[in-house]
Amino acid sequence: MFRVLVSDKMSNDGLLPLLESDFVEIVQKNVAEAEDELHTFDALLVRSATKVTKELYEKMTSLKIVGRAGVGVDNIDIDEATKHGVIVINAPNGNTISTAEHTFAMISSLMRHIPQANISVKSKEWNRGAYVGAELYGKSLGIVGLGRIGSEIAQRARAFGMTVNVFDPFLTKERAEKIGVNAKSLDEVLEVSDIITVHTPLTKETRGLLNKETIAKTKKGVRLVNCARGGIIDEADLLEALESGHVAGAALDVFEVEPPTDNPLVDHPHVIATPHLGASTKEAQLNVAAQVSEEVLQFAKGLPVMSSINLPAMTKDEFKKIQPYHQFAGKLGRLVSQSMREPVKEVGISYEGSISKLETSFITKSLLSGFLKERVDSTVNEVNAGMVAKERGISFSEKISSSESGYENSISIEVKGDLSTFTLKATYIPHLGERVVSINGFNIDFYPDGHLVYIQHTDAPGVIGKVGQILGDHDVNIATMQVGRKEKGGEAIMMLSFDKHLEDEIVKKLTEVQDILSVRLIDL
């Protein structure tokens, strides 16, 4: 029998795929109650209450797979799972519809003052004139971030007769046309939208994305919605814009600090708020449990799972051989993605030398996963990277090259976008480490790690000196610098590394230097 411990509360309806199986045994106890038999379980199903730690893995010596009935896996130590050969899965699609519907309900309520009018009537008032609203029909909805949830919202908005304008730096024209939305820059979305809703992950780039400066670019009377992550809208700047009347209203399901017990936004008359309910529907809770149950059942049958967070289990010898290339490829994917900030259509990977004798599919998926993690708002891993790429309209290919470049092994990457093509070549030398040896045909040699700045410029006297002067004026120390050019006076590149992330003010100064064509920050 395949034994499954369900350590957090889940309904039998959600566990039905496992309960109906004649070769699976379900035990519903918390970890403490199951202490004496932890070593006998093949699978563990959890929500957020159970903490899956190194100590728990060491007790559950037969454990092969952990299933999280939900999206977030903060309560599961993923690195320890990989070390113990345990696959971790989640339910990435289970709450897409619930979050999209909640967002649209918030938009409708905001436009028609439904929460305020409800309170008024329950207070024995009948003040129709105070709650005159506005129709959704004919309005312009701005969506920042077009992942699964953003796409569902776009579909619903079009059904209401709205114009949908989208900012997503990785949205191709073909996908925008297929969905029926207008792909625009962030500034264009801010300028033309009557309502703006955000659906991005919370990263250093998106924290405070809507702030005093960007809100000032919006229409007077705009309405803002955040059912994604607290912090994407700067709360102090939003409050100021509400007080001035520039923002007519806001709908918030998430906050920088939750619960928002001392947050003036909650008390503002033009703000409607809910306690992080985006994924809180009976259907969503059932869906996530059923999804992981079905995945665990697939695994128990010896079939592949589709929502793995980490690498599939493999022998220690196989993992030892592939591990350095696997980690290196993920880093290269992130480097390429951050170097080419535009919509992408194709990703091609080519292997040469000794690396080609390994299981390169795992390496390819690691590279693709690293590339996509910089671009999407959902969990991406080696198992689902191909599926996520396909959803985004990105094709990818892998081939073994017969050419000889002089390196014992090499990984070559070619990425084709809407506007340009980016190429990179790298090698891994045992006992010496990782090196990038070519970018866009420029010979170069650097270790891809930490905080980098990639500069494209014209090969002219004084450019490197001006870069050094600006960095020196801002008390920034250059750890390493590599330069490359093809011909005197032509195009050239620089790759610089630093001990810390370069501030936006410094990047702006660098872009103003004559003969510098572009500056890209890369954090690895």
Number of C-alpha atoms within 10 A of each C-alpha: 11 17 18 23 24 21 20 19 13 19 12 13 12 21 20 14 20 24 16 10 12 9 13 18 16 18 14 15 14 16 19 9 11 16 13 10 12 21 16 17 22 23 25 25 25 26 22 15 11 16 16 21 15 17 10 16 20 14 15 19 14 16 25 22 24 25 27 26 29 25 18 15 21 10 15 20 16 21 13 16 24 18 14 17 20 24 23 25 25 27 24 21 17 23 23 19 19 20 24 25 18 20 27 20 13 24 24 17 17 26 21 17 20 16 14 17 19 11 11 16 12 9 9 8 11 11 11 10 7 11 14 11 14 12 11 19 13 12 18 19 26 28 28 23 23 25 21 19 23 22 21 18 26 25 16 14 19 17 11 14 13 18 22 22 25 29 21 21 18 21 23 19 14 13 14 17 11 8 13 16 20 16 24 19 15 19 13 16 25 27 18 18 23 22 28 24 26 24 25 26 19 16 13 9 9 15 18 18 21 22 17 18 10 15 23 16 16 22 17 15 15 21 25 25 26 24 27 24 21 21 19 26 25 18 20 14 18 21 20 14 20 22 13 10 14 18 23 21 23 27 25 24 20 24 25 15 11 12 11 13 8 10 16 12 21 18 11 15 11 19 23 23 22 15 13 18 15 21 21 14 15 9 15 21 19 20 20 25 29 24 25 29 24 18 24 28 21 16 17 21 11 9 11 14 20 18 24 24 20 21 22 18 17 12 8 11 9 12 16 11 13 16 14 16 23 21 14 22 26 24 21 27 24 22 24 22 22 19 17 18 14 19 21 24 20 17 23 17 23 19 24 21 19 11 20 17 10 13 12 20 13 19 25 28 24 28 29 29 26 26 25 25 18 18 24 20 19 18 20 27 24 25 21 20 24 20 13 19 22 13 13 22 17 18 15 18 11 15 15 15 15 11 9 11 10 8 13 14 17 24 25 20 21 19 19 19 19 15 9 11 14 17 19 21 23 23 23 20 13 9 6 7 11 21 19 20 17 18 20 13 14 19 17 18 18 18 13 20 16 13 17 25 19 20 21 18 22 17 20 15 10 11 16 15 10 14 17 15 13 16 18 12 9 11 9 17 13 15 12 13 15 14 18 19 18 13 10 10 11 11 18 20 24 17 22 18 24 17 13 14 14 18 11 10 9 15 17 11 12 20 17 11 15 13 16 21 16 15 19 17 18 23 18 13
